[in-house]
């Protein structure tokens, strides 16, 4: 399954991004793995995780900012996690 932003689905891309943000612990760190119930397992390697999040945030910001009318609709309809 291609990722949502490569497929051009900004609504799903934003949902996936916000869902990824919800997996951070109270300090904003991400573990290597998540257990079945969402518990964080393993080490906390931050460089690759944060680079991916920064890249996704930058992409979404540029795409949502490119179309003010479209981004307003997207922001109102996309659920916040």
C-alpha positions in Angstrom: 0.0 0.0 0.0 1.6 3.3 -1.0 1.8 6.0 1.6 -1.0 8.5 1.5 1.0 11.6 0.4 2.6 9.8 -2.6 -0.9 8.8 -3.6 -2.1 12.4 -3.3 -4.5 11.8 -0.4 -3.8 14.7 1.9 -6.7 14.0 4.2 -5.3 10.5 4.9 -1.7 11.8 5.0 -2.7 14.2 7.8 -4.6 11.5 9.7 -1.6 9.2 9.5 0.8 12.0 10.6 -1.3 12.9 13.6 -1.7 9.2 14.5 2.1 8.8 14.4 2.4 11.8 16.7 0.1 10.1 19.2 2.6 7.3 19.7 5.1 9.5 21.4 5.6 9.1 25.1 5.1 12.1 27.5 8.7 13.3 26.6 8.0 13.2 22.9 10.2 10.1 22.3 9.4 7.1 20.1 10.4 3.5 20.8 11.7 1.0 18.2 8.5 -1.0 18.4 5.0 -0.9 19.7 3.3 -3.8 21.4 -0.2 -5.0 20.5 -1.8 -2.7 23.0 0.4 0.3 22.1 3.0 -0.1 24.8 6.5 1.1 23.8 9.1 -1.6 23.4 12.8 -1.6 22.9 15.2 1.4 22.6 14.5 4.9 21.7 16.5 5.8 18.6 15.4 9.4 17.9 17.3 10.6 14.8 15.5 8.6 12.1 12.1 9.0 13.8 12.4 12.7 14.1 13.8 13.2 10.6 10.8 11.3 9.2 8.3 13.4 11.3 10.0 16.6 10.3 10.0 15.6 6.7 6.3 14.6 6.8 5.4 17.8 8.7 7.2 20.0 6.1 5.5 18.2 3.2 2.1 18.5 4.7 2.7 22.2 5.6 3.8 22.9 2.0 0.9 21.0 0.4 -1.8 22.4 2.7 -0.4 25.9 2.4 -0.4 25.7 -1.4 -4.2 25.6 -1.7 -5.8 27.9 1.0 -9.4 26.9 0.1 -8.6 23.2 0.0 -6.6 23.3 3.2 -9.4 24.9 5.1 -11.8 22.1 4.1 -9.1 19.5 5.0 -8.4 21.0 8.4 -12.1 21.1 9.3 -12.8 17.6 8.2 -9.7 15.8 9.4 -10.0 14.3 12.9 -7.5 15.3 15.5 -6.0 12.5 17.6 
